[in-house]
């Protein structure tokens, strides 16, 4: 009798927990994004095609659940009906610095949607009116992973073909996500952070004004915290079947180009599929090479996400 009672209690507990688990990644709200008039007028002077670009892509603000928190983000999809491959876009920065604004939305998220992709992006928990507190690569990586079930609720998204793009701190988020899912067909890292120890050595303010303020446990156990946010130390845990494109400017002062070079060396040692492109004199955002970087990015995503092309043999071969 006692065993039966315990079994019933266990079933009730599981039943009570199931609805919460089922909520993760639930799309709660999707509202059309209203472009600031002043921004669009300014863009028209330097970007004549801006009106046709905005007409080709529908953009929404979204709210979705992650760890039970209401997190804010964006969705962009081609206006033309159809089913499209998808991209999860991971922003850089921390807190309100680097959050997705109209400029980033246009030049990155909308631009990728114009290529023929459904693009979703998170502001990460605690930002842009979202609940919770971001952790710069802690529990907030769930905000990235929970965009996978968000995509499953978008009729135009082909969730069998998903890529990922991460810039700067978003590169860290991308690497973390690649340790926990094999669903990403290809990943692009723009100035992606791979060595948190180096970031403090070269920019001490990252320790005092970022890590100490947002990362739980940094004050008491910094070595452990920095290790969990240094992908170069655990490159072997990345999904072995996800091709990676590393893009970095050699004049980047925010994230050392050595972060890309060190990661490339580790991926080469592990015989993992990757490509690296260093832009001579390029800054953190590759502003001087935007068109070239877009061409390389699009080609990589089209080849391995849209078309599902196999990666060439990594074994020495040829004449």
N, C-alpha and C positions, 0 to 999 in steps of 0.2 A: 504493500500500500504506500509506504514512504517513497519507494522508487517511482511509483506512478505520479505521486504528488510533485516530486522534484522534476519529473519529465514534463508535466503540465506547466509548471512555473517557468521552465526553460523555454518551452514553446511560446508562452505568453511574452517573455522577455524578447525573444527573437522577433516576434510579430510586432512588438512595440518599436523595435529598432529599425525594422525594414522600411517603413515609410520615410524616415529621415535619410537613410542611405539612398533611397530611390530619388530623393530630391536633389542630390548632388549633380550639378551641371544643368539643373532645370532652368530654362529660359523664362524669366518672370515678366520681363517688359521689353518691348521693342518699339521705339518711337522714331519717326523720321528726324534726321539731323538737319538743323537749320543753319546753313552756312552764313557766317557774319557778312553783312553787305559790304562793309569797309574792306574786309579781307578779299572778297571776290573782285571788287573794283580794283584793288591794288594788283591782284594777280593778272587782270586783263591787260595791264600795261606791259608786263614782262613775259606773259604766257598767253599768247593769243588763243590757244586751243583750249583754255580752261573751261569755257562754256560747253564745248562738245564733250570734254572729259566728264564734267559733272552730269551731263545728260546721259552718258553711257553707263553710269554707275549709280546704284541706289545705296544710300548710307543711312545707318540707323544707330542711335544710342541704344545700348542694351543693358539690362540688369539680370544677373544670373546668380545661382547659389553655388557657393564653394565653402566646404566645411560649415555649412549652415549660415554663412555670411552672405549678405547681399553685396555683390561685387559689380562694379561698373565697367563697361567696355564699349566696343564698337563692332558693327557688322557692315561689310560692304559687299555687294553682289552685282554682277552685270545686270543691266536693265533688260536685255534681251532674254526671253524665257529659255530655259534649258537646265541641264545638270552639269555642274562644273567641278573640277578638282578644287581642293581647298588649301588655304594657308593659315596657319596660326602665327600671328605677328606678335613678337615679344618686345615691348618698349624698353628703353634704357632709363638711366637716371634712378632717382629714389624719391619717394614721396611725391610732392607736387613738381619737383624739378625733373624735367624730362617727360612729364606726362603727355599723352597724346593730345595735341592741340590741332587747330585747323591746318596749320602748315604741315605737320607730320602726317596728319590724316590724308591730306591731298597728295603729298610727294611720295608717300610710302604705301599706305593702306589702299587708297583709291587707285593709285597707279598700278598696284598689283592686281586689283580687281579688274582693271581695264585689260589686263593681259588674258583675262578669261578664267578668273579664280574667284571663289567665295572666300573672303578674308575676315577672320575674327581676331579681335585684339582685346587684351585686358589692361585696365589701368592698375591692376593689383589691389588687393584689399586695403581699405583705409584711405584710398585716394579718390579724388574727384567725386566725393560724396558717398563712397562705398563704406561698408562696415568693416570693423576690425583694424588690425595694425600690420603693415607690411614688415617682412623680416629679411629682405635683401637676400633671397635664396634659401629661406627656411620653409615654414609651412605654406608660404605663399606660392610655392611651386604648384600647389594644388589648384591655384587659380588658372594656371596654364593648362594643366591636365584636364580640368573640368570644362575646358572649351571643346574637348572631344565630344562629350555628350551634347553640348550646345549645338555643334555642327549637325548632329544627328536629327535635330529638330528643325533644320533649315531645308525645305524641300529642294532647293536648287543645289545643295551641296552633295557631292559624291564623296562619301566618307571612306571609300576604299582607296582614295587617292588624296592623301593629306601631306603637305609639306610644312616646314617650320622656318621662320626667319627671326633672328634675334640680333639686336644691336647693342654693343657695350654691355651693360648689366643684363640686358635681354639675352646676350650670348650665354651668360651664366645660367639664366633660367632655361634656355634651350638645352644646354648640356645636362642640367639636372633632369629635365623631362626625358631626355634620351636614355637615362639610366632606368626609367620606369615604364617605358612603353616601346613596343616594336612597330607601332602603327605609322610612324613617320617615314615616308618614302625618301625624303631628302631634307637636309637642313642647311641653311645658309647663315653664317656667322659674320656679321659686319663689326669689326673692331671688338670682337667678343673677349670678355674678361676670362682668363684661365688661371691666373696666379694672384690670389688676394694678398699674399705676403709681399710680392713685388709691388703691388699697388700702394701699400703703406710705405714701403721703403722709398718709392719715388714720389708719393704724394701723401705725406703724413696726415693731412687733414681728412683723408678718407677714414683713418682710424678714429680720430677725435670727433669729427662732425657727421660721420655717416654710420660706420659700424657700431660705435659705442652707443649711438642713439636709437638704432633700429634693430640690431641683431641681439636676440635674447642670449644671455650668457657670455657675451663678449668681454665684459669687465672682469669676470672670474676665470674664464677659460679661453683666452684668445687663440691659443694655438689650435685647439680643437675646432673652434668656430671658423678660423681661416682655412683649415684643411678641408672642411666640408664645402667651402666656397672656392676651391682651387681645382677646377676640373683636370688640370694637367697631372694632378696626383692620382686621379682615379679614371684615367682615360680608358682603362681596360673594362670599366663597367658600362661604357656607352654601348648602345645597341650596335652590334657588329654588322648589321645589314643596312644601316642608314648611311648613305653617302653624305659627306660633309664638304661644304665649300667654305674656305676661310678667305675673307677679304680684309685687308688691313692697309692703312696708309703708313709709310715709313716716317712721316713727320707728326704722328699722333702723340700728343702729350698727355692725353687723358688715360689711355690704355696703351701700354708699351707694345710696339709691333713684335717684340720678343714673345709676347703671350701667344701670338699666332704661330711664330716659328717654333717655339717649344712644343706647342700642341701638335704641329705638323710632324715634328720628330717622333713624338710618342705614337701618333697614328701610323707613321711609317714603320716603326718598330713592331707594332701590333698587326701589321698588314691589314689595316682598315682602309676602306675606300674614302679617299679625300682628294681635294684639289686646293691649292693655295695660290692666291694672286696678291702680290704686294704692289701697291701703287706708289711710285717714286714721288716723294714729297707730299703725299696725300695726308690730309688732316683727319681728325677723328671721324667725321661724317662723310669723308671722301667728297667734299663739296666741289673740289676741282675736277673730280672724275665721275660725277653723278651719272652721266649718260653711259659711260663705259661700264661702270659698276652695275647699272641696271641691265645692260645687255648680257653681261656675264651671269648675273643672277637669274634673269629670265630664261636664258638658255639652259642653265643647270636645272631649274625647276621644271621647265617644259620637258626636258629629257627624262628625268627620273621620277617626277610626280605625275605630270600630265600623261606622258607616253609610256611610263613604266619600263624604260629601257634598262637592260641589265648592265651592271658595272663590268668594264673590261677585266680580263685576268690580271691579278696582282702579282702573279708569279713571273720571274724573269723569263722573257721569251723574245722571239724575233731573231733576225740574223745577227 
